[in-house]
Amino acid sequence: MEHCKNPWKNTCSNENIKLYIQIKGENLPICYQCWNKIADQNEDW
């Protein structure tokens, strides 16, 4: 089973994937916990 590949938190190994984000042509699985933290940040994409 695949695990979270949050590029801002390399230590996450959660397998509860919520969505995928594409960075530099690569689709990265993001878990629920990491996505909630990313979504709460004031970042421009």
Buried (B, 14 or more C-beta within 10 A) or exposed (E): EEEBBBEEBEEBEBEEBBEEBEEEEEEBBBBEBBBEBBEEEEEEE
